[in-house]
Amino acid sequence: MDFQPDLPIPISYVSGRYLLFSIDAVTYLRREHHICGVLIGTLPQIPQQNVFLGLPLQLMPEEARLLVDKGVACIVDEAKAHDGMNTLLEEDRRRYLRDLESQGLHVSRIQLDRKERNREQTLKKIEEKKANAKAKAKAAAVAVAAAPAQTPTVTDEASTPSPKNAAIVDLFNTEDHTPSPSTPSTSIPPQGVTAITPATSYPPLPTPSPSSYLEAPVVPPSYPLFAHLHSKGYFLSPGLRFGCQYMAYPGDPLRFHSHFLVVSYDWDQNINLMDLVVGGRLGTGVKKGFLIGGAQKEIDEVDSEADRVDTVRAFSLEWAGM
């Protein structure tokens, strides 16, 4: 069952960046709203590598604005929100710590159960090897009994184990090392509880009230084209790698290659012809279309220029014969 977080999802505004720290929120927005963002955090076990990153997820201002406009998310000033930690009641703090300890105890039990299953499988394999060795020894004894009696000239090392072999036999003899039934195998000492480091601030911080929400993010002039392509079902990501504003994917970028290199222009902006040539040739060279577009300004003859309707028009360029 897919998890759905409570809406609106708080987007943390930290030092001019829009960040998500909850993996549940990240997966929900990617699955339901085609919001990918960019992972910028290091992984806990390998913090020095910079190829595969983890939480938090940084959103473009256009992505954050789109979610706010749809009522899916809200913007929260994390610095001001954490000032409220000073007023956190002692009982709330203790309840939160007990909840973290309960989660750590659950994780520890899962780890111990996994170790116990691995131990049982290892013991089973050892018993099977010992049974096979006994069967082979019995078959060899029957063969020797059926053969004519001869004086052995070579000492059978397998029948008289050397000190080295004896040590090996004793090492794999697990009969004396098997815990008694009275000893519980899943007991967890208090110091063995796994420490849980929460990635989000809610809880212990209370869910922010609508009065504390920040204003919708300021977006660049390319936002209308971004919102238009998103409404058509495209996944959009930053296009710096290909020298454009956005990359447009027909589905999740983990499953599809991008279809378009996207660049936005104002409706009355002069476009250099060489920019179209370069963009078209670049897009065709990497097997993508070069898409340009922007908000169309339609001014009614009666109304003033302020009373105008914005619609988005887009055009795709592709080089032929390459």
N, C-alpha and C positions, 0 to 999 in steps of 0.2 A: 504494500500500500504506500503510495507516494505521500510524503509528509508535506503539509501545507501550514506555513507559519501564520501567526496572527498578523492581520493587516491593520494599519499600514506598517511596513517594515522600516525600522529606523536606519537611515543611512548616516554614518558618522562623518561629520565634517571636521577634519583634522588638518591644520596647516594648509588650507586651501585645497585639500583633496577630499574626494568623496569615496569612503571606504566601507566595505562590508566585512565583518569578522565572523559571521555565522555561516557554517557550511550548509545548514538547512536553508537559509535564505538564498545563498548562492545557487544551490541546485534548483530551488523552486523558480527563481527568476530566469535561469537558463532554460529550464524545461517549459515553463508556461508563458514567458514573456520575451524569449529570444534575446536576453541580455547576457553577454559573455564577460565583458570587462577584461581586466588584465591582472593576473596574480603577481604580487610584488613581494611577498614574504618568503623567508627562508624556511626550509624544512627542518623539523626538530633534530633529526638524526644526522643530517648532512648539511649543516648551516653554511659551509664554505662554497658549495657549488652554486652556480647561477644559471643553469640550463632549465631545470624543472623547479618551479617555485610554488609556494603555497599561500595560505591566507596571510594578510587580508587581500581582498579583491578590490582593485581601484576601478572606479567607474569614470567614464568621460562625463563632462558636464551635460552633454546631450542625453546620455543614458539616464543620469539622475533626473534631469528635467522631464524626460518622457515618463518615468515612473511616477513622479510627483503629479504630472498632469493627468495621469490615468487613475490617481488615487491609490496606487499600490504601495507607495513608499512615502516617507517624510524625511526631512533633513534635520538632524539634531547636532547641536554644537557640543561635542564631547567634552571640551575643556570646562564649559559651564556645568554640564551634567555631572561631571566627577566632583565638582565642588560640593554637591549634595551628599557625597560620601561621609562628610564630617557630621552630618545630622542623622546618620543611620543608627537606628535603635540597637541597643546591645542584644536584645532578644532576636531581632531580625538577623543580626550578624551571626549569632550562634546557630540559628536555624539554617542559614546558608552554609556554614561550615559543616554542619551535620549532614546536609544534603550532599556536599562534595565528598565527605567521608563514606557515605553510603554508596555513591557511584564508584569510588575507589575500591571498596570492598567487593562490589559486583564484578569489577574488572579482574581483581585478584582471584576470585573464585573461578572465573572463566579460564584464566591462565593456568591455575592449578589443575583444573579438569583436563585441559589439553595436555599438560605434562603427564598426568596419570594415564591418559589414553596412550600416549607415546610409550610410557614405561610398560604398560601391559602388552603392547604390540611387540616391543623388544624382547620381553620375557617369553612371549609365545614363539617368536622366531628361534630363540635359544633352545627352547624345549623341542621344537621340531628338528633342529640340528642334532640334538642329543639323541632323539629317537631314531633318526636316520643313521647316526653313527652306531647305535646299538644293533640296528637291523643288519648293517653291513658286517659288524663283528660276528653276529650270530651266523650269517651266511658263510663267512670265512671259516668259522669253527666247524660247521657241517661239512664244508669242502675238505678241510684237513682230516676230519674223522673218516671220510670216505676214501681218502688217498692212502697208499701203503705207508707203513710207519718208516720214517727215515730219521737219522740223527741230524738235528739242525746244526748247520755250520755258521749261520749268521744270526746274531741276537736280534730278536724282534723288538725294535725300539717302541713300537706302539703298545706291546704288552707290558713292558717295563719302562715306564716314563722316566725320563731324566729329570733332574731338579728343575730345568727350564720348562719342560713339558708339564711337570707337576704344578708349577706356578700358573701355567696357562689354564690347566684343568680347574685349579682352585679359583681362578679369576672368573670363569664362566659358570662356576657352580653357585647358583643363586638360591639354593635351598635354605642356606643359613641366613641369607640377607633378606628374605621375604618378610615384610612387616606382618606382625601378628594381627588377627582380625580385630582385636580390642583396640588397636591403635588407629584412630581416624586419619585417613590419608588426605582429607581436604580441610584439615584444620588450618586456620590462618592466624598467625601471630599478629598482634597489634602493629608491630613495626613492619610487617610485610604488606600492609595496605598500599595499593598503588596511589601515588599522588596525582590528583586531577588538577590540571591548569585550565581554567575556563577561558574560552576565546572571546566571549561576549560580556558586556557589562549589565545586561538585563536578563535575570536578576544579577547581583543584589540591588542595582538601581531600579527604581520603579519605572514602569512604562511611561515615557514622556507624554505630557498632556499636549493637546493641540495648540494651546497658547504658547508653548515653548518651541514650536517648530520654527525653523528658519525659512526665509523666503525661498522661492523656487530658484534654482541655480541660473546664473547668467550664462547664456549660450551664444555661440558665434552665429554669424549670418547663415551658415550652412545648416542650421537646425531644421528648417522646413523640409529640405531634401532628405535629411536623416530620418525625420518622422514619417515622411512619405514612403520611403523604401521599407522602413520597419513595418508600416501598416500593410505592405504587400507581402509580408511574411519573410523578409530577408533578415539574416543575422548580420550585424554590422560590427566591424572592429577597426581600430586605428590603421591607417594605410601608409604610415611612414616608411615601412619596408619597401613599398613599391612606388614611393614618390607621389602619393595621392592623399586625399583626406580620409577616405574610408575604403574598406574592402567589403563587398557585398557577397554573402554566401547564400545559396538557395536553401540550406539546412544547417544543422550544427556543424561548426568548423572542424570538429573532430571526425566528421564523416564525409564532408564534401570539400572540394576545392572551391575557391571563390570564383564568381562569374564576372564581376565588374570591378574595375578601378573607378572610384567615384570622386568627382571634383565638383564643387558647387560654385556657381556664379550668381551675381545679382542680375536681375532682369534687364536692366539698362546698362550693364557693364560691357565695355569693349573687350573682346577676347582676341588675343594675339593668335594669328593663324598658325604660327610655329608651335604654340602650346597644343593646339589640336593635332598637329602632325606628330609631335613628340609623344603625346598621350596615346594617340591611335596606334602608332608603331610599337610603343612599349606594351600596350595591352595585348596587341596581336602577338608580339614576341613571346609573351608569357601565357598565351592561350586564354586570354580574358578580353572582355569588352571594355572600352573606355567610355564611361558614362558621365555626362555633364547634365546639370539641371539647376533649377532654382525656382523661387516663388514668382509667379506671374502677377504683375500689378495690373488690375483691370479697374479703370477709373470711370465711373458713370458720368455721363455728360451733365447731369443735374447736380449730383453730389459733389462735395469738395474732395480734394486729394486725400484728406484724412479718412473719408468714408470709402474705403476700398476693400476689395475682396481678394484674398491671397489664395492662389492655387499653384500647385507645383507641376512643372513640366520637365521632362527628362528626355535626353537624346543619347543614343548609343552609337559610337563610332567603331568601325572595325576595318582594318586594312585587308584588301584582297590581293591574292597572288603572292603571298609571303610563305 
